[in-house]
């Protein structure tokens, strides 16, 4: 392990570990106070729970019965983000609906609970609900409107990073994993890291260290000898349908349970989730039983979900704060906690964990307040008033943005690489040019994270090949690396397809595999052809 | 005159218009069996034109050079694999007869021999195959001899990059060059292989392309280009292009649907009806039943219902892509006759965790069981009907994708099924 200063990682004021919405939010919050930071992630942006959820900007109504405090926080952040980051949000509105078999008592108390949490909630006639959402079951008996919306966490994270770079010269490094800390005199002096692409070891020196590792935060804290971070791991599984099934966010009007939220995500819908306690953070994948349960429960609200075509299913781990007692996971607080680790004998390390996508800004603010104070910076946080700049280069994650821009530009020579989502050559070129943190190591996977490529019906089977060829054409790839990246990208996409491969998806996968393995030999790249 | 229902009476009905279905029709035709061929759009247009026999053994680290030796080893390892249940002599005869038919009808193939061919792929990897179209034959030879060669691609043609090809095969082919040219008279924007191939049926396009290829060739003696050399007379187009350029040329398959696959489909669709086969393509057979008189197939097209009466049936309906098998959430089914399907215990076992796992996915070994005469087994474990046979990748106990054996299974099992049909029919006559 080297302690020599690495040119790519000059000493920084703050090192933030974890590139989810919270980590990128802290990066921006600090940058707005004039504090420069380095952000690292062992994968890439939103690789954990930030990228593996409904994309739901909660009104808070979901939590009014189990966690009224979080419900109120959600509502406050919901209003704030709609105002400050409208480019990341589709203001769909939300419905809560009860169907035959659901408890009438709960449905009856709902409006009162919402009112107490400060959440606007309007009862509407069942007929009106079904006019708003024709896919709703004819067994509806109660319906409310709430200000839920859909939010794009990838764009949030990208714009947080870009804004931080512009404000303070803060830098994001993907694929850098934390291995351990150098500690002396009640402080962390350096973080020992490994660049997982090159295998190179490096030490990052900073004055303050922030752990925003999400579900991994407990493990990261332990690397610094801190055992005051206690998390429960709750695995959630979600499905993505090929079509957008509803215009609104649709919630089941009952205490939180499996398969009771359907959120539109551009051209698709996301259905979920299940909730299962797990002990292990790795090897988390959807099971057939979880997929089937989501569909069965979802179909009670929206019968079309039973026969819908699903293109993806994914699982992520929610980090939940471990309180006392034996409450069931759904009843555990969705709140967040900031640990200053003073009790662990460290004065320049903190961990922020728990919480929700909707409350990420508030989480980032509370961690940044502590870090700024410790640095002697007394400027107040301004993320509650400064709009998130609408960044041209981050727009490719928005469903429908690529086709609109392509049609507007009207350049037939700018051929389409991803036909499902209409991502063109110029879009890919722009993504490559404007992700300086990725540099020479830009992969097909990294492009897909920064755009809609691979997210359509073919799930990357065809566009992966076309993007790969394009990157050879532009000289980005010059050897066998491109095909290895193509294989890795397809292996990664497959994780989200494995549990929903029936019907047309099985047929399509057979064709894809005949092409990728039978013809191109991606199943035997390192072997003797 | 309006017909309520059109009816065809034949000796053999083949269901399935993929490689196995067409091969069965070819073998039946050569044996003077009166045949009708019908079924969904087969997967032929998704093929590369390469005819694989057996390219990768299970779990091995290198490809198969001698497929006959590999088949002998497979015979020791598995009693159920479809290719193990066919003698090597029958497999040889099947390939020879099938390749000869293709050659007679406009697409010459290399002679099926003793060794696999190291064939080229659009990514610059290589794959073991058994028999290649004549238009592609010069590529593997040029690779083996490391001849000075240029790979040419086209402005606007997606998914085929000469630079990608060269970057990946460069280690084993020193001095290989990548060139990009514009296709004659193509506008800006995406261009498609099928359109290019049809355009090269015209002498004027060939002359313009030849001039561009000569200019791009540099020191190269051989030029490789995506498979676009004509749709109906590829051998003629290749000869003309070689004459015009004075260079050796070869084709490399492109992403599916590719020109070589479309060529095969169009060849069959023209040659088979021309020689008396009743072809009803792109129709799904709705019902099939057997009674004392024979088999009855019901289907319909835009003009109304169709009935086929046959003395024997070959089921060559393929797998999931072609509809021969259906992967339902609870289980894999054979939809036409509800034949029992050998399959993994549950959906959770269909696929391994890693997509490109070299061991392949258990779902691909699912399929229908047959007896030694390639008759599908019913629920009672006995032949569903003496007059029903099966061919192609619908058969269980094989993974055609990982083992690079799709065409081999299709052609050889079609050959065996037709042999058995011939026997059944002659018994009927006797």
Interface residues (C-beta under 8 A of the other chain):
Chain A: X285 X287 X288 X289 X292 X411 X412 X413 X415 X416 X417 X462 X465 X466 X468 X469 X470 X472 X473 X475 X477 X478 X479 X480 X482 X483 X487 X490 X491 X493 X494 X495 X498 X499 X501 X502 X503 X506 X507 X508 X509 X510 X511 X513 X514 X515 X516 X517 X518 X519 X520 X521 X522 X523 X524 X525 X527 X528 X529
Chain B: X43 X46 X48 X56 X61 X62 X63 X118 X121 X122 X123 X125 X126 X127 X128 X156 X158 X159 X160 X161 X163 X164 X167 X168 X170 X180 X187 X188 X189 X190 X253 X255 X256 X319 X320 X321 X323 X326 X327 X328 X329 X346 X347 X348 X350 X351 X353 X354 X355 X356 X357 X358 X360 X361 X363 X364 X400 X401 X402 X404 X406
